[in-house]
Amino acid sequence: MMTNGVVHANLFGIKDWVTPYKIAVLVLLNEMGRTGEGAVSLVERRKLNQLLLPLLQGPDITLSKLYKLIEESCPQLANSVQIRIKLMAEGELKDMEQFFDDLSDSFSGTEPEVHKTSVVGLFLRHMILAYSKLSFSQVFKLYTALQQYFQNGEKKTVEDADMDREDGEKQMEKEELDVSVREEEVSCSGPLSQKQAEFFLSQQAALLKNDETKALTPASLQKELNNLLKFNPDFAEAHYLSYLNNLRVQDVFSSTHSLLHYFDRLILTGAEGKSNGEEGYGRSLRYAALNLAALHCRFGHYQQAELALQEAIRIAQESNDHVCLQHCLSWLYVLGQKRADSYVLLEHSVKKAVHFGLPYLASLGIQSLVQQRAFAGKTANKLMDALKDSDLLHWKHSLSELIDISIAQKTAIWRLYGRSTMALQQAQMLLCMNSLESLNAGVQQNNTESFAVALCHLAELHAEQGCFAAAGEVLKHLKDRFPPNSQHAQLWMLCDQKIQFDRAMNDGKFHLADSLVTGITALNGIEGVYRKAVVLQAQNQMTEAHKLLQKLLTYCQKLKNTEMVISVLLSVAELYWRSSSPTIAMPVLLEALALSKEYRLQYLASETVLNLAYAQALTLLHMAIEPILADGAVLDKGRTMFLVSKCQVASAASYDPVKKAEALEAAIQNLSEAKNYFAQVDCRERIRDVAYFQARLYHALGKTQERNHCAMIFRQLHQELPAHGVPLINHL
């Protein structure tokens, strides 16, 4: 059988077979042996040696691409190889026969050019053996394929030269050329040998795990896998890579189909039994059920996942497979983590994983336990001590992926507790870390979910401080690293939508904010409903906003989403304030404060106290002002200073005229500081309120010029922005 110039018998029956591309590689090796040490510099020889391994292991590539790779390492040798291949392709069949006859001379002599047991030596021997087994008709077809391979390479070289001569869009055309070459590599490679297939699969699997952007596109990779499976349908690893590829595009049917085929092939080939010295049939069945449970859990099919997990547990118990049972125990926690007693299951899982020497599972269990304790309101020092013990386990076993996850989790915990400075430090630490794994093909280890999470935190932290340009740069970097079709793209999509929403609300563009709610809801339903209520409240649709907030509050209390419960309570309280019902708002704020204190959410507690201080004046305000100014968002810092000014004005009512004037001057200074904070986040609605209040104070002090200036600012903003439904002076 012969396809695309590849002469082969039963696929994977032999290690290698001869292709036109491999003949070109043999020419390169022969020329390297013939070239003296003085003709090629030490640097060029080192580059050529580094080039050889991917050429020997990788799939077949076009001749023009091969010339380009050799020319980058050694231009002189590239010219020699091109001439040699041209003479062979434009000559006669006997030239190719003579070339293979001369290859065996590389092993002759007391000091041969190539050692028989080296990587290059084994490749040469495989090619010589494969060529010697060909019949005359197969040799003739191979020579015809070599001539066609050479002609295609010459055409491509001419096209490349023509494109290089063009001006203007030269760089863009070069990028298009690179893409077309890559596509051609895939299409011209034909069936791969066993070594090439294994190298291709391992390389693509590593790229999908660590840097999805450098892997083939889902369509191109699936085309390659289908081509590979066409010649060897029982190649189990190809089915598994097809499963991973289908997961990228959220294709539940195809991913399930490929996963089942993978375990079916393991059973048929008996590979599991050979590698483990035990019966492979039962092992494949229980791990097939376990992986199927994980697949259904990923797509949210929890009932099917539970059924598959029960099947995996039953088979594992029959086989007394403690490792499989331990994995099942971990997935049992994932499926039942909303139950009140789930932490007992998780603690048992960690202990068992340590007992059976499974550091990866033990560490994941500790991470999940810390996350659960954080939501339960445990103190930060205890959580960090637990993560420190987990980190010791990571460094001991070089689990670099879990080190990244641990640091990303610390970032999230510090943000949950309202410590933005510590969160920023942890996020930057993760971004500065180098991977412990030595990966090939230029893989970037930090193109993982933990890296995406850290960058999203960075973008939000910068946006909170009014650094929208810096946040935009971070998001641009995220979009480059995680394209929209990648599996972690939803993280930055949600982050981007939330930042745009906050900017639109600050700028008083409520119609724009409302249009963003749809995108947020598609990515996170709870967050979308909450922000819809915020928009309705800003548009003075109080009844609709109140109904939506009450439904969301009930739902979040059922899910025990404490952080969102507190945020909803604060929005409900603000709604009551704006409806001139402060007495109704007080119990709501006290409930939010109690939850914030119980779960140690310092930032939300400070924000709640800030709202309470509006009714209780300066005594309560001093409790909240320090955390807000230290770790708060710029918008909240402005609100705090605005409230301080109001309290100063209210307390100065009973002062004598001299002290009252001093108090009003101090209030004006605090208002100027608040206005600066609001200006950083472009919150024009709040700036309007500050200008109104300043104008009133300047009028009380008799400063006409300053009063007129503030009144002019207020009038300009009041004409641009929608009016409030309540008096401005009553709105925090």
MARTI-125905 format. One record per residue (C-alpha): residue number from 0; z, y, x. Coordinates in Angstrom, 3 decimals, decimal comma. Last residue first. Layout:
REM residues N
   seq          w          v          u
   NUM          Z          Y          X
...
***
This chain:
REM residues 732
   seq          w          v          u
   731     50,102     58,769    -24,677
   730     48,810     60,328    -27,887
   729     51,131     62,690    -29,738
   728     49,782     65,868    -28,083
   727     46,246     64,988    -29,061
   726     46,957     65,104    -32,793
   725     45,824     61,929    -34,568
   724     42,343     60,561    -35,468
   723     40,992     61,548    -32,088
   722     37,731     63,447    -31,659
   721     34,596     61,948    -30,120
   720     33,628     63,237    -26,642
   719     31,045     65,831    -25,579
   718     32,328     68,803    -27,607
   717     35,934     68,024    -26,697
   716     34,992     67,805    -23,018
   715     33,533     71,309    -22,944
   714     36,353     72,716    -25,066
   713     39,070     71,186    -22,884
   712     37,523     72,544    -19,706
   711     37,288     76,028    -21,269
   710     40,917     75,822    -22,428
   709     42,006     74,898    -18,904
   708     40,253     78,000    -17,478
   707     41,567     80,229    -20,274
   706     45,155     79,129    -19,615
   705     44,795     79,732    -15,869
   704     43,621     83,288    -16,532
   703     46,272     83,979    -19,187
   702     49,366     82,919    -17,266
   701     52,031     83,884    -19,818
   700     54,304     80,935    -19,087
   699     53,965     79,551    -22,626
   698     50,172     80,028    -22,426
   697     50,122     78,133    -19,122
   696     51,984     75,299    -20,849
   695     49,575     75,138    -23,784
   694     46,541     75,221    -21,467
   693     48,052     72,425    -19,397
   692     48,463     70,231    -22,498
   691     44,844     70,734    -23,567
   690     43,568     70,104    -20,030
   689     45,638     66,903    -19,819
   688     44,221     65,621    -23,116
   687     40,647     66,341    -22,006
   686     41,289     64,570    -18,697
   685     42,419     61,540    -20,727
   684     39,080     61,360    -22,546
   683     37,197     62,019    -19,318
   682     38,438     58,859    -17,632
   681     36,155     59,028    -14,576
   680     38,292     56,457    -12,716
   679     39,157     58,903     -9,911
   678     39,213     61,811    -12,397
   677     42,088     60,196    -14,301
   676     44,172     60,079    -11,099
   675     43,373     63,708    -10,302
   674     44,296     64,715    -13,868
   673     47,660     62,958    -13,494
   672     48,335     64,933    -10,314
   671     47,441     68,169    -12,082
   670     49,745     67,178    -14,957
   669     52,551     66,574    -12,481
   668     52,046     70,091    -11,115
   667     52,055     71,532    -14,657
   666     55,306     69,706    -15,413
   665     56,926     71,225    -12,312
   664     55,863     74,681    -13,465
   663     57,273     73,929    -16,938
   662     60,606     72,910    -15,422
   661     60,760     76,083    -13,318
   660     60,022     78,237    -16,399
   659     62,758     76,421    -18,334
   658     65,232     76,979    -15,510
   657     64,647     80,751    -15,664
   656     64,562     80,966    -19,501
   655     67,791     78,961    -20,079
   654     67,252     75,253    -20,778
   653     67,372     73,594    -24,227
   652     63,594     73,016    -24,542
   651     63,311     71,859    -20,942
   650     63,924     68,196    -21,887
   649     60,725     68,034    -23,957
   648     58,611     69,703    -21,269
   647     59,931     67,329    -18,598
   646     59,301     64,352    -20,869
   645     55,712     65,435    -21,435
   644     55,173     65,875    -17,704
   643     56,603     62,444    -16,932
   642     54,244     60,987    -19,571
   641     51,207     62,484    -17,848
   640     52,474     61,167    -14,510
   639     52,720     57,666    -15,964
   638     49,324     57,830    -17,672
   637     47,741     58,870    -14,367
   636     49,370     55,974    -12,530
   635     48,178     53,663    -15,321
   634     44,565     54,761    -14,785
   633     44,886     54,326    -11,027
   632     45,963     50,719    -11,429
   631     49,524     49,886    -10,564
   630     51,010     48,475     -7,372
   629     53,238     51,221     -5,934
   628     52,899     54,009     -8,525
   627     53,444     51,568    -11,406
   626     56,280     49,695     -9,673
   625     58,127     53,028     -9,015
   624     57,577     54,670    -12,420
   623     58,900     51,881    -14,603
   622     62,696     52,189    -14,416
   621     62,468     55,980    -13,986
   620     60,797     56,174    -17,404
   619     63,720     54,557    -19,186
   618     66,050     57,477    -18,566
   617     63,242     60,059    -18,767
   616     62,491     59,921    -22,495
   615     63,371     57,114    -24,981
   614     60,350     57,364    -27,294
   613     57,586     57,720    -24,722
   612     59,783     55,664    -22,428
   611     59,091     52,637    -24,582
   610     55,404     52,824    -23,674
   609     56,207     53,068    -19,973
   608     58,705     50,252    -20,373
   607     55,847     48,088    -21,646
   606     53,654     49,051    -18,685
   605     56,490     48,203    -16,321
   604     56,953     44,814    -17,980
   603     53,201     44,167    -17,750
   602     53,386     44,886    -14,025
   601     56,489     42,813    -13,496
   600     55,354     39,635    -15,221
   599     58,592     37,765    -14,594
   598     58,036     35,278    -17,458
   597     61,293     36,181    -19,191
   596     61,038     39,867    -18,276
   595     57,508     40,189    -19,652
   594     58,435     38,222    -22,786
   593     61,431     40,480    -23,479
   592     59,361     43,608    -22,859
   591     56,663     42,465    -25,287
   590     59,312     41,789    -27,952
   589     60,853     45,211    -27,301
   588     57,416     46,817    -27,646
   587     56,832     45,139    -31,010
   586     60,300     46,112    -32,225
   585     59,621     49,801    -31,277
   584     56,114     50,061    -32,790
   583     57,338     50,110    -36,393
   582     59,537     53,154    -35,670
   581     56,637     54,908    -33,935
   580     54,432     54,990    -37,048
   579     52,108     57,963    -36,445
   578     48,957     55,805    -36,712
   577     48,315     56,407    -33,001
   576     51,751     55,067    -32,209
   575     51,201     52,033    -34,459
   574     47,926     51,220    -32,694
   573     49,658     51,620    -29,360
   572     52,224     49,031    -30,466
   571     49,460     46,612    -31,506
   570     47,743     47,122    -28,144
   569     51,021     46,430    -26,321
   568     51,528     43,280    -28,399
   567     47,990     42,122    -27,556
   566     48,623     42,579    -23,825
   565     51,908     40,669    -24,127
   564     50,224     37,748    -25,915
   563     47,400     37,803    -23,324
   562     49,853     37,221    -20,488
   561     51,797     34,632    -22,478
   560     48,868     32,314    -23,219
   559     51,073     29,736    -24,939
   558     48,014     28,283    -26,762
   557     49,743     28,711    -30,150
   556     50,983     32,149    -29,136
   555     47,416     33,014    -28,142
   554     46,069     32,036    -31,582
   553     48,724     33,963    -33,499
   552     48,193     37,077    -31,371
   551     44,404     36,847    -31,748
   550     44,704     36,765    -35,533
   549     47,097     39,749    -35,468
   548     44,841     41,675    -33,082
   547     41,778     41,163    -35,295
   546     43,591     42,324    -38,423
   545     44,989     45,386    -36,621
   544     41,567     46,369    -35,225
   543     39,959     46,124    -38,655
   542     42,648     48,326    -40,193
   541     42,674     50,848    -37,340
   540     38,962     51,653    -37,226
   539     39,713     54,812    -35,221
   538     36,776     54,178    -32,826
   537     39,260     53,578    -29,987
   536     41,002     50,955    -32,112
   535     37,708     49,209    -32,848
   534     36,907     49,174    -29,126
   533     40,303     47,677    -28,250
   532     39,891     45,045    -30,974
   531     36,525     44,024    -29,487
   530     38,247     43,849    -26,105
   529     40,744     41,311    -27,401
   528     38,027     39,218    -29,090
   527     36,016     39,092    -25,848
   526     38,989     38,147    -23,693
   525     39,804     35,253    -26,020
   524     36,192     34,004    -26,102
   523     35,540     34,062    -22,374
   522     31,934     33,895    -21,113
   521     30,114     34,370    -24,430
   520     32,833     36,786    -25,576
   519     32,309     38,971    -22,496
   518     28,565     39,180    -23,163
   517     29,090     40,137    -26,807
   516     31,745     42,732    -25,908
   515     29,314     44,629    -23,682
   514     27,555     46,264    -26,648
   513     30,895     47,570    -27,898
   512     31,579     49,212    -24,529
   511     28,241     51,031    -24,760
   510     29,050     52,281    -28,278
   509     32,505     53,338    -27,065
   508     31,183     55,672    -24,373
   507     34,448     57,606    -23,921
   506     34,151     57,588    -20,130
   505     37,275     55,478    -19,720
   504     35,972     53,025    -22,314
   503     32,599     52,723    -20,541
   502     34,298     52,204    -17,188
   501     36,571     49,520    -18,613
   500     33,616     47,685    -20,174
   499     31,578     47,821    -16,953
   498     34,533     46,328    -15,061
   497     34,944     43,583    -17,668
   496     31,220     42,722    -17,648
   495     31,137     42,456    -13,848
   494     34,194     40,182    -13,746
   493     32,734     37,945    -16,465
   492     29,439     37,612    -14,584
   491     31,329     37,164    -11,304
   490     33,079     34,032    -12,562
   489     30,118     32,759    -14,604
   488     28,094     32,406    -11,375
   487     30,208     29,471    -10,173
   486     27,737     26,697    -11,158
   485     24,640     28,427     -9,785
   484     21,822     29,606    -12,105
   483     22,856     33,280    -11,935
   482     22,766     33,293     -8,117
   481     26,091     32,857     -6,246
   480     25,923     34,342     -2,733
   479     23,552     37,189     -3,608
   478     25,284     37,925     -6,912
   477     28,680     37,878     -5,185
   476     27,460     40,329     -2,527
   475     26,289     42,667     -5,286
   474     29,682     42,275     -6,970
   473     31,470     43,267     -3,762
   472     29,162     46,261     -3,330
   471     29,802     47,328     -6,928
   470     33,565     47,119     -6,389
   469     33,175     49,375     -3,345
   468     31,203     51,917     -5,401
   467     33,735     51,651     -8,231
   466     36,683     52,602     -6,049
   465     38,794     53,866     -8,976
   464     41,909     51,959     -7,937
   463     41,493     49,447    -10,762
   462     37,853     48,974     -9,702
   461     38,964     48,039     -6,190
   460     41,390     45,433     -7,540
   459     38,734     44,069     -9,913
   458     36,168     43,644     -7,115
   457     38,730     42,034     -4,811
   456     39,840     39,600     -7,515
   455     36,195     38,640     -8,071
   454     35,773     38,105     -4,317
   453     38,793     35,789     -4,206
   452     37,527     33,756     -7,190
   451     34,066     33,375     -5,619
   450     35,593     32,144     -2,352
   449     37,780     29,664     -4,267
   448     34,703     28,394     -6,135
   447     32,824     27,614     -2,930
   446     30,401     29,536     -0,738
   445     33,123     29,681      1,915
   444     31,794     26,618      3,732
   443     28,558     28,372      4,701
   442     26,063     25,653      5,595
   441     23,785     26,491      8,525
   440     21,909     23,205      8,367
   439     24,878     21,188      9,598
   438     28,557     21,449      8,819
   437     31,516     21,392     11,179
   436     34,484     21,463      8,825
   435     37,471     23,663      9,659
   434     35,918     26,676      7,979
   433     36,641     30,131      9,300
   432     39,057     32,390      7,421
   431     38,323     36,089      7,011
   430     37,464     35,852      3,300
   429     40,636     33,869      2,610
   428     42,827     36,408      4,390
   427     41,135     39,233      2,496
   426     42,091     37,634     -0,815
   425     45,680     37,072      0,364
   424     46,098     40,714      1,435
   423     44,627     42,069     -1,794
   422     46,983     39,912     -3,851
   421     49,934     41,162     -1,788
   420     48,929     44,777     -2,459
   419     48,266     44,095     -6,163
   418     51,739     42,747     -6,871
   417     51,727     42,583    -10,678
   416     53,142     39,079    -11,112
   415     49,801     37,746    -12,315
   414     48,077     39,505     -9,418
   413     50,429     37,799     -6,949
   412     49,756     34,444     -8,632
   411     45,961     34,899     -8,524
   410     45,950     35,689     -4,804
   409     48,269     32,758     -4,104
   408     45,817     30,524     -5,988
   407     42,928     31,742     -3,830
   406     45,010     30,936     -0,743
   405     45,711     27,400     -2,003
   404     42,079     26,801     -2,976
   403     40,902     27,803      0,507
   402     43,439     25,466      2,123
   401     42,296     22,774     -0,315
   400     38,729     22,982      1,001
   399     40,013     22,895      4,574
   398     41,809     19,578      4,179
   397     42,464     19,120      7,903
   396     45,049     16,336      7,294
   395     48,006     18,112      8,895
   394     46,666     21,545      7,961
   393     46,445     20,636      4,285
   392     49,859     18,921      4,146
   391     51,489     21,946      5,757
   390     49,691     24,088      3,170
   389     51,307     22,077      0,338
   388     54,751     22,713      1,776
   387     53,907     26,433      1,923
   386     52,626     26,269     -1,659
   385     56,022     24,982     -2,784
   384     57,789     27,761     -0,876
   383     55,392     30,301     -2,434
   382     56,299     29,067     -5,914
   381     60,024     29,289     -5,205
   380     59,671     32,834     -3,838
   379     57,582     33,945     -6,837
   378     60,263     33,165     -9,403
   377     59,362     30,810    -12,251
   376     57,835     32,336    -15,382
   375     56,337     29,285    -17,120
   374     52,813     30,451    -16,254
   373     53,813     30,360    -12,579
   372     55,405     26,931    -13,049
   371     52,092     25,568    -14,391
   370     50,155     27,006    -11,465
   369     52,666     25,600     -9,003
   368     52,404     22,159    -10,604
   367     48,598     22,299    -10,486
   366     48,677     23,145     -6,773
   365     51,242     20,401     -6,130
   364     49,022     17,881     -7,932
   363     45,971     18,994     -5,950
   362     47,994     18,465     -2,771
   361     49,064     14,956     -3,770
   360     45,498     14,059     -4,747
   359     44,158     15,119     -1,352
   358     47,095     13,610      0,544
   357     46,588     10,078     -0,883
   356     49,005      7,967      1,158
   355     50,101      5,580     -1,621
   354     53,630      6,998     -1,801
   353     52,434     10,614     -1,565
   352     50,073     10,043     -4,492
   351     52,843      8,349     -6,475
   350     55,203     11,297     -6,019
   349     52,496     13,805     -6,990
   348     51,542     11,846    -10,122
   347     55,168     11,559    -11,235
   346     55,521     15,336    -10,943
   345     52,336     15,785    -13,005
   344     53,441     13,421    -15,755
   343     56,773     15,237    -16,026
   342     54,910     18,592    -16,051
   341     52,946     17,412    -19,114
   340     56,087     17,297    -21,263
   339     55,241     20,375    -23,380
   338     51,669     19,280    -24,038
   337     48,827     21,651    -23,067
   336     48,264     19,701    -19,844
   335     47,170     16,598    -21,737
   334     43,574     16,110    -20,547
   333     44,243     17,423    -17,042
   332     47,473     15,389    -16,842
   331     45,625     12,196    -17,767
   330     43,059     13,105    -15,096
   329     45,750     12,930    -12,422
   328     47,013      9,608    -13,763
   327     43,468      8,205    -13,685
   326     43,168      9,147    -10,010
   325     46,437      7,315     -9,339
   324     45,221      4,295    -11,280
   323     42,115      4,186     -9,096
   322     44,266      4,165     -5,983
   321     46,649      1,565     -7,434
   320     43,898     -0,996     -8,094
   319     45,778     -3,982     -9,585
   318     42,465     -5,439    -10,837
   317     43,668     -5,804    -14,440
   316     45,427     -2,440    -14,187
   315     42,229     -0,811    -12,934
   314     40,222     -2,279    -15,831
   313     42,677     -0,948    -18,420
   312     43,035      2,454    -16,742
   311     39,247      2,926    -16,602
   310     38,921      2,035    -20,293
   309     41,674      4,481    -21,223
   308     39,877      7,150    -19,198
   307     36,602      6,534    -21,057
   306     38,394      6,956    -24,405
   305     40,156     10,111    -23,221
   304     36,899     11,628    -21,990
   303     35,210     10,892    -25,325
   302     38,000     12,786    -27,108
   301     37,972     15,617    -24,580
   300     34,261     16,444    -24,758
   299     34,691     19,836    -23,048
   298     31,678     19,516    -20,721
   297     33,856     19,009    -17,654
   296     36,082     16,568    -19,518
   295     33,040     14,476    -20,450
   294     32,035     14,258    -16,783
   293     35,570     13,424    -15,615
   292     35,769     10,612    -18,176
   291     32,392      9,292    -17,024
   290     33,654      9,364    -13,449
   289     36,657      7,245    -14,436
   288     34,531      4,807    -16,473
   287     32,155      4,351    -13,550
   286     35,141      3,976    -11,232
   285     36,430      1,137    -13,384
   284     33,045     -0,573    -13,643
   283     32,133     -0,226     -9,973
   282     35,441     -1,768     -8,921
   281     34,997     -4,630    -11,339
   280     31,575     -5,567     -9,934
   279     32,374     -4,955     -6,280
   278     34,552     -7,979     -5,755
   277     36,349     -7,464     -2,481
   276     35,449     -6,954      1,175
   275     35,163     -3,245      0,659
   274     31,695     -2,456      1,964
   273     30,078     -5,705      0,859
   272     31,563     -5,637     -2,636
   271     30,518     -2,059     -3,211
   270     26,953     -2,612     -2,053
   269     26,409     -5,526     -4,416
   268     22,847     -4,359     -5,001
   267     22,976     -4,902     -8,763
   266     26,538     -3,570     -9,187
   265     25,848     -0,456     -7,166
   264     22,594      0,001     -9,067
   263     24,432     -0,015    -12,413
   262     26,932      2,475    -10,977
   261     24,167      4,957    -10,135
   260     22,285      4,317    -13,393
   259     25,403      5,280    -15,359
   258     25,687      8,550    -13,423
   257     21,980      9,325    -13,836
   256     22,088      8,920    -17,644
   255     25,297     10,935    -17,951
   254     23,744     13,758    -15,892
   253     20,541     13,606    -17,950
   252     22,377     13,894    -21,283
   251     24,913     16,537    -20,194
   250     22,393     18,938    -18,693
   249     24,671     21,767    -17,482
   248     22,024     23,073    -15,030
   247     24,081     22,342    -11,914
   246     25,409     19,109    -13,471
   245     21,841     17,816    -13,475
   244     21,743     18,118     -9,683
   243     25,014     16,229     -9,271
   242     23,696     13,354    -11,408
   241     20,385     13,356     -9,514
   240     22,449     13,094     -6,320
   239     24,103     10,020     -7,829
   238     20,761      8,470     -8,792
   237     19,465      9,004     -5,254
   236     22,570      7,281     -3,873
   235     21,851      4,171     -5,963
   234     18,339      3,467     -4,615
   233     17,389      0,771     -7,144
   232     14,299      2,589     -8,447
   231     12,682      2,510     -4,975
   230      9,123      3,896     -4,896
   229      9,437      5,937     -8,087
   228     13,065      6,687     -7,203
   227     11,988      8,795     -4,234
   226      9,394     10,727     -6,243
   225     11,954     11,284     -8,997
   224     14,407     12,534     -6,377
   223     11,863     14,943     -4,934
   222     10,997     16,317     -8,377
   221     14,697     16,631     -9,190
   220     15,215     18,660     -6,028
   219     12,304     20,960     -6,832
   218     13,503     21,559    -10,425
   217     17,147     22,144     -9,461
   216     16,167     24,513     -6,618
   215     16,501     23,025     -3,151
   214     19,815     23,654     -1,421
   213     20,558     26,865      0,492
   212     21,951     28,684     -2,563
   211     24,277     25,794     -3,360
   210     26,415     26,354     -0,297
   209     29,379     23,986      0,021
   208     29,059     21,145     -2,467
   207     25,364     21,403     -3,304
   206     24,591     21,873      0,393
   205     26,540     18,756      1,373
   204     24,709     16,723     -1,299
   203     21,356     18,099     -0,108
   202     22,033     17,074      3,500
   201     23,365     13,630      2,572
   200     20,341     12,944      0,357
   199     17,774     14,103      2,917
   198     19,414     12,175      5,757
   197     19,569      8,991      3,675
   196     15,941      9,387      2,606
   195     14,746     10,067      6,159
   194     16,629      7,052      7,489
   193     15,260      4,763      4,787
   192     11,712      6,021      5,180
   191     10,464      8,667      2,820
   190      7,658      8,363      0,299
   189      5,208     11,295      0,385
   188      6,058     14,404      2,395
   187      3,215     16,554      1,149
   186      4,851     17,909     -2,012
   185      8,245     18,737     -0,573
   184      6,854     20,310      2,563
   183      4,399     22,229      0,422
   182      7,247     23,785     -1,540
   181      8,899     24,873      1,692
   180      5,669     26,283      2,995
   179      5,214     28,247     -0,212
   178      8,699     29,721      0,090
   177      8,132     30,779      3,682
   176      4,817     32,362      2,750
   175      6,459     34,367     -0,033
   174      8,986     35,687      2,500
   173      6,164     36,634      4,869
   172      4,367     38,391      2,034
   171      7,427     40,534      1,401
   170      7,653     41,478      5,068
   169      3,981     42,431      5,346
   168      3,770     44,516      2,187
   167      2,200     47,517      3,934
   166     -0,005     45,954      6,611
   165     -2,116     42,798      6,631
   164     -2,745     41,062      9,927
   163      0,087     38,544      9,405
   162     -1,549     37,346      6,183
   161     -4,776     36,509      7,954
   160     -2,928     34,609     10,697
   159     -1,005     32,580      8,134
   158     -4,214     31,689      6,306
   157     -5,802     30,517      9,563
   156     -2,757     28,358     10,353
   155     -2,843     26,862      6,864
   154     -6,475     25,892      7,236
   153     -5,760     24,289     10,627
   152     -2,848     22,317      9,210
   151     -4,934     21,029      6,317
   150     -7,603     19,884      8,800
   149     -5,019     18,132     10,983
   148     -3,457     16,245      8,057
   147     -6,938     15,229      6,849
   146     -7,774     13,846     10,316
   145     -4,428     12,038     10,459
   144     -5,028     10,545      6,982
   143     -8,372      9,176      8,189
   142     -6,599      7,700     11,223
   141     -4,007      6,051      8,978
   140     -6,723      4,668      6,722
   139     -8,448      3,149      9,785
   138     -5,185      1,622     10,999
   137     -4,566      0,165      7,519
   136     -8,042     -1,419      7,519
   135     -7,409     -2,875     10,985
   134     -4,079     -4,410      9,928
   133     -0,815     -2,696     10,819
   132      1,984     -4,613     12,528
   131      1,371     -2,966     15,917
   130      1,866      0,464     14,373
   129      5,314     -0,416     12,990
   128      6,415     -1,820     16,356
   127      5,184      1,204     18,301
   126      6,810      3,554     15,774
   125     10,135      1,715     15,839
   124     10,098      1,631     19,653
   123      9,436      5,362     19,861
   122     12,249      6,164     17,406
   121     14,684      3,920     19,273
   120     13,834      5,657     22,532
   119     14,239      9,126     21,013
   118     17,713      8,275     19,755
   117     18,602      6,539     23,028
   116     18,755      2,755     23,371
   115     15,374      2,315     25,103
   114     15,966      5,112     27,597
   113     13,124      7,616     27,857
   112     11,319      8,959     30,932
   111     11,984      5,711     32,799
   110     13,771      5,686     36,176
   109     12,973      2,278     37,691
   108      9,592      2,238     35,971
   107      8,429      1,529     32,425
   106      9,946      2,856     29,161
   105      7,537      5,784     28,714
   104      4,647      3,453     29,531
   103      5,015      1,984     26,012
   102      3,493      5,168     24,597
   101      0,189      4,619     26,446
   100     -0,966      1,910     24,041
    99     -0,158      4,188     21,112
    98     -2,384      6,937     22,558
    97     -5,181      4,482     23,368
    96     -5,377      3,376     19,745
    95     -5,416      7,015     18,594
    94     -8,292      7,741     20,969
    93    -10,020      4,516     19,890
    92    -10,343      5,903     16,369
    91    -12,635      8,651     17,607
    90    -12,388     12,326     18,500
    89    -11,742     15,279     16,214
    88     -8,237     14,075     15,264
    87     -7,293     12,985     18,812
    86     -8,679     16,079     20,539
    85     -7,031     18,346     17,951
    84     -3,692     16,568     18,324
    83     -3,750     17,100     22,096
    82     -4,813     20,749     21,830
    81     -2,029     21,551     19,352
    80      0,569     19,726     21,450
    79     -0,437     21,668     24,573
    78     -0,296     25,024     22,717
    77      3,159     24,212     21,337
    76      4,309     23,291     24,845
    75      3,483     26,764     26,152
    74      5,117     28,497     23,172
    73      8,506     26,750     23,733
    72     11,283     26,950     21,134
    71      9,748     29,253     18,513
    70      6,344     27,691     19,246
    69      7,697     24,231     18,434
    68      8,915     25,358     15,015
    67      5,660     27,185     14,246
    66      3,515     24,246     15,277
    65      5,560     21,970     12,990
    64      5,128     24,392     10,081
    63      1,380     24,448     10,653
    62      1,333     20,631     10,780
    61      3,042     20,328      7,408
    60      6,430     18,660      7,141
    59      7,547     15,025      6,890
    58     11,176     14,539      5,880
    57     14,073     15,034      8,307
    56     15,581     12,593     10,776
    55     13,186     12,807     13,731
    54     12,343     16,497     13,336
    53     15,989     17,352     12,619
    52     16,982     15,589     15,867
    51     14,207     17,017     18,041
    50     14,862     20,731     17,551
    49     18,098     20,781     19,551
    48     16,299     19,096     22,451
    47     13,500     21,653     22,215
    46     15,980     24,540     22,312
    45     17,650     23,083     25,416
    44     14,254     22,643     27,062
    43     13,410     26,279     26,308
    42     16,691     27,500     27,842
    41     16,220     25,357     30,955
    40     12,716     26,706     31,521
    39      9,638     24,545     31,041
    38      7,006     24,242     33,788
    37      9,594     23,602     36,530
    36     10,948     20,452     34,894
    35      7,490     18,890     34,708
    34      5,656     18,373     31,448
    33      4,608     14,737     30,911
    32      7,794     13,744     29,117
    31      7,720     16,784     26,825
    30      4,043     16,097     26,135
    29      4,836     12,530     25,045
    28      7,643     13,705     22,799
    27      5,374     16,295     21,152
    26      2,594     13,734     20,705
    25      5,111     11,374     19,087
    24      6,091     14,201     16,704
    23      2,403     14,620     15,770
    22      2,129     10,861     15,183
    21      5,205     11,162     13,002
    20      3,459     13,766     10,859
    19      0,370     11,569     10,509
    18      2,620      8,772      9,193
    17      3,751      5,504     10,803
    16      6,496      3,445      9,263
    15     10,243      3,289      9,710
    14     13,278      1,045      9,210
    13     11,477     -1,821      7,523
    12     12,000     -3,316      4,068
    11     13,061      0,156      2,910
    10     10,021      0,243      0,625
     9      8,098     -3,034      0,692
     8      4,896     -2,487      2,701
     7      4,066      0,842      4,258
     6      1,201      3,005      5,465
     5      1,780      6,665      4,688
     4     -1,382      8,805      4,589
     3     -0,464     10,335      1,244
     2      0,220      6,907     -0,249
     1     -0,763      3,501      1,204
     0      0,000      0,000      0,000
***
